[in-house]
Amino acid sequence: MKTSRFPLIVLMILLGFLIIPFLVVLIAAFGGDPSLRFPPSSFSLKWFKEIMSQKAFIKGFWVSVKVAGLSSLLSITIGVSIAYALARYSFRAKELVQLIATLPVIIPQLVVGLALLKYLVIKTNLSVIPALVIGHAALFIPYAVRIVLASLSNLPIDIEQSAVSLGASRFYTFFRIVLPNIRDAVLTSLILTFILSFNNVPVSLFLTDVGIATLPIQMLSYMEYNFDPSIAALSTLLIIFSAAVVFITERLIGLSQAFK
């Protein structure tokens, strides 16, 4: 039986759409021209040195790391609680809770950012870092809920019931029996929400302020007045950083193991 090559051709086209932009950025990052161009007329590493001397980029990087770390921890804490309640309890508002937990994914991020600015930051006069942490956590909780819920659905409830029947408290059962069994899902959610928060632009655009901004917002501000390959160089480093985090996670726990 002759196998059709059409699916393979479609796959190659889709991969091309995904990979080619990264290759363009990668090649442009090593350009020696004073302005960003592709293909570059010469090659140099000077733009990688240039971004290391930009204090705004360095400060933005640490702001992004801080916000991503705190927001991912908050997302996991709330997400695991919601997922456990949905997996183990039956209550009237269960479908409503599932809907509310999904809304941040459905609603455009620009709308979420504007709403948080108007009704959280302005109303409460909240400072930048807490606003960013709350905003990113609210946005990425659904990812944590879905990943952990999938893992909990595959964990037999009989294990918990046996522990409770032998005298263990619900609190002890969760932390000593349930949590170790869904550890991979929790770690996967933590890494995913960290990367999404670190690279977020729409929500951060509304919640940052003068002097305190995440790295993606610093990059946007820089591009308003400069058009040199330093942004391509920085983008290359960020791509490598994100890929390294995913690769290390896969090697340590295996992303596929999170749902078993």
matplotlib code that plots the C-alpha trace (Angstrom):
import matplotlib.pyplot as plt

x = [0.0, 1.4, 1.8, 0.8, 3.6, 1.1, 1.1, 4.9, 5.0, 2.5, 4.6, 7.8, 6.0, 4.8, 8.2, 9.7, 7.3, 8.4, 12.2, 13.0, 12.2, 14.6, 17.3, 16.9, 17.2, 20.2, 22.1, 21.3, 22.6, 26.1, 25.9, 28.7, 26.6, 25.6, 21.9, 19.9, 19.8, 19.5, 21.6, 24.4, 27.3, 29.8, 29.9, 30.9, 30.3, 30.3, 26.5, 26.6, 29.2, 27.0, 24.0, 26.2, 27.0, 23.4, 22.3, 18.6, 18.8, 20.6, 18.1, 15.2, 16.5, 16.6, 13.2, 11.9, 13.5, 12.1, 8.6, 8.6, 9.8, 7.3, 4.4, 5.1, 5.2, 1.9, 0.4, 1.4, 0.1, -3.3, -3.4, -2.7, -5.4, -8.0, -6.9, -7.2, -10.6, -11.8, -10.4, -11.4, -14.6, -18.1, -19.9, -22.5, -20.2, -17.7, -18.4, -18.4, -15.0, -13.7, -15.0, -13.4, -10.1, -10.1, -11.1, -7.6, -6.6, -9.7, -9.6, -7.0, -4.0, -4.2, -7.7, -6.4, -3.6, -5.9, -8.4, -5.6, -4.2, -7.6, -9.1, -6.0, -3.1, -4.9, -7.6, -5.2, -2.1, -0.2, 3.5, 5.0, 6.5, 3.4, 1.2, 3.3, 3.4, -0.4, -1.1, 1.1, -0.1, -3.8, -2.9, -1.1, -3.0, -5.1, -2.0, -1.0, -4.6, -4.8, -1.4, -1.9, -5.5, -4.4, -1.9, -4.4, -7.0, -4.5, -3.8, -6.2, -8.2, -8.0, -4.5, -5.7, -8.7, -6.5, -4.3, -7.2, -8.8, -5.6, -5.7, -3.8, -5.1, -6.1, -3.3, -0.7, -2.2, -1.9, 1.7, 3.1, 1.2, -0.6, 2.1, 5.0, 2.9, 2.2, 5.6, 6.5, 3.3, 4.0, 7.5, 6.5, 3.8, 6.4, 8.8, 6.1, 4.6, 8.1, 8.9, 5.5, 5.9, 9.5, 8.6, 5.2, 4.6, 0.9, 0.2, 3.6, 3.1, 0.3, 1.8, 5.4, 6.5, 9.4, 12.6, 11.0, 10.3, 10.7, 13.2, 10.8, 9.4, 12.9, 13.6, 10.5, 11.5, 15.0, 13.6, 11.6, 14.9, 17.4, 17.5, 20.8, 21.5, 21.7, 18.0, 18.6, 21.6, 19.6, 16.7, 19.1, 20.3, 16.7, 15.9, 18.9, 17.9, 14.3, 15.4, 18.0, 15.3, 13.0, 15.9, 17.0, 13.5, 13.0, 16.3, 15.5, 11.9, 10.7, 7.8, 5.8, 6.1, 4.1, 0.8, 1.4]
y = [0.0, 3.3, 5.9, 9.4, 12.0, 14.9, 14.7, 14.7, 17.7, 19.6, 18.7, 20.0, 23.3, 23.8, 23.1, 25.6, 28.3, 27.5, 27.1, 29.7, 32.8, 31.4, 30.9, 34.4, 35.9, 33.6, 34.6, 38.3, 38.2, 37.6, 40.4, 43.1, 45.8, 48.9, 48.2, 45.0, 43.4, 39.9, 38.4, 40.4, 41.7, 40.7, 38.7, 39.7, 38.9, 42.6, 42.7, 40.0, 42.1, 45.1, 43.6, 42.6, 46.3, 47.4, 48.0, 48.1, 44.6, 43.2, 44.8, 43.7, 40.1, 40.0, 41.6, 38.9, 36.1, 37.4, 37.9, 34.6, 32.7, 34.2, 34.0, 30.4, 29.4, 31.2, 29.6, 26.2, 26.7, 27.8, 25.5, 22.4, 23.3, 23.8, 20.7, 18.6, 19.9, 19.2, 15.7, 14.5, 16.4, 16.8, 20.1, 22.2, 24.9, 22.4, 23.2, 27.0, 26.6, 24.8, 27.6, 30.3, 28.5, 28.4, 32.0, 33.6, 31.3, 32.2, 36.0, 37.9, 38.8, 42.5, 42.6, 40.8, 43.3, 46.3, 45.0, 44.3, 47.9, 49.5, 47.5, 46.2, 48.6, 51.9, 51.1, 49.7, 51.7, 48.4, 48.5, 47.1, 43.8, 42.5, 43.6, 41.6, 38.6, 38.6, 39.3, 36.6, 34.1, 34.8, 34.3, 31.0, 29.2, 27.4, 25.7, 24.4, 23.3, 21.3, 19.6, 18.6, 17.6, 15.2, 13.6, 13.4, 11.7, 8.9, 8.5, 6.0, 7.4, 4.1, 5.0, 8.0, 6.3, 3.5, 6.0, 7.8, 4.6, 3.7, 7.0, 9.4, 12.9, 14.5, 17.0, 14.2, 12.1, 14.9, 15.9, 12.4, 10.3, 12.5, 15.1, 12.7, 10.8, 14.0, 15.5, 15.3, 17.2, 19.9, 20.4, 20.4, 23.1, 25.1, 25.1, 25.9, 28.8, 30.1, 30.2, 31.7, 34.4, 35.2, 35.8, 37.5, 40.8, 41.7, 41.7, 43.1, 45.9, 47.3, 46.6, 47.8, 51.3, 53.7, 52.1, 48.7, 46.6, 43.0, 42.1, 41.7, 45.2, 46.6, 45.1, 46.7, 50.1, 49.7, 48.9, 52.1, 54.1, 51.6, 49.2, 47.3, 43.5, 43.7, 42.7, 39.7, 38.7, 39.0, 37.1, 34.3, 34.1, 34.0, 31.2, 29.2, 29.9, 28.7, 25.7, 24.8, 24.9, 22.6, 20.3, 20.0, 19.4, 16.7, 15.0, 15.2, 14.2, 13.7, 15.9, 12.8, 11.3, 14.2, 12.7, 9.2]
z = [0.0, -1.1, 1.7, 1.1, 1.5, 2.0, 5.9, 5.8, 3.5, 5.8, 8.8, 7.2, 6.2, 9.8, 11.2, 8.7, 10.0, 13.5, 13.0, 10.3, 12.4, 15.1, 12.5, 11.2, 14.7, 15.4, 12.3, 12.7, 16.3, 15.0, 12.5, 12.6, 11.0, 13.0, 12.2, 12.2, 8.8, 7.3, 6.0, 7.7, 5.6, 8.4, 11.5, 15.0, 18.7, 19.7, 20.2, 22.8, 24.7, 24.2, 25.9, 28.9, 29.4, 29.3, 32.9, 31.9, 30.5, 33.5, 35.9, 33.7, 33.8, 37.6, 37.8, 35.4, 37.4, 40.7, 39.3, 37.5, 40.5, 42.9, 40.5, 39.6, 43.3, 43.8, 40.7, 41.9, 45.4, 44.3, 41.2, 43.2, 45.8, 43.0, 41.2, 44.3, 45.1, 41.6, 41.6, 45.0, 45.9, 44.5, 45.1, 43.4, 42.1, 40.6, 37.0, 37.8, 39.5, 36.4, 34.2, 36.3, 36.4, 32.6, 32.0, 32.1, 29.2, 27.1, 27.8, 25.7, 27.9, 26.9, 28.4, 31.6, 31.9, 31.5, 34.0, 36.5, 36.0, 36.5, 39.3, 41.2, 40.7, 40.5, 43.1, 45.7, 44.8, 44.6, 43.8, 40.6, 41.8, 43.8, 40.9, 38.4, 40.7, 41.2, 37.5, 36.2, 38.8, 37.9, 34.3, 34.6, 37.4, 34.7, 33.4, 36.8, 37.4, 34.2, 34.5, 38.2, 37.6, 34.9, 37.3, 40.1, 37.8, 37.4, 41.1, 42.7, 45.5, 47.4, 48.5, 50.4, 51.8, 53.1, 54.9, 56.4, 57.6, 59.3, 61.3, 59.2, 59.0, 55.6, 56.0, 56.6, 53.8, 51.3, 52.1, 52.6, 50.1, 47.5, 46.9, 46.4, 43.8, 41.8, 42.3, 38.6, 37.6, 40.2, 39.0, 35.4, 36.2, 38.1, 35.1, 32.6, 34.6, 35.2, 31.5, 30.6, 33.2, 32.3, 28.7, 29.2, 27.5, 27.3, 31.1, 32.0, 29.6, 31.7, 35.1, 34.8, 35.7, 35.1, 36.5, 37.2, 34.2, 33.1, 30.5, 27.6, 28.3, 28.5, 25.1, 23.7, 25.1, 23.7, 20.2, 20.1, 19.8, 18.6, 15.7, 16.1, 16.4, 20.2, 20.5, 18.3, 20.4, 23.6, 22.0, 21.1, 24.7, 25.9, 23.5, 24.7, 28.3, 27.8, 25.8, 28.5, 31.2, 29.3, 28.4, 32.0, 33.2, 30.6, 31.6, 35.3, 35.5, 31.9, 30.9, 29.8, 33.2, 34.7, 33.5, 34.6]

ax = plt.figure().add_subplot(projection="3d")
ax.plot(x, y, z, "-o")
ax.set_aspect("equal")
plt.show()
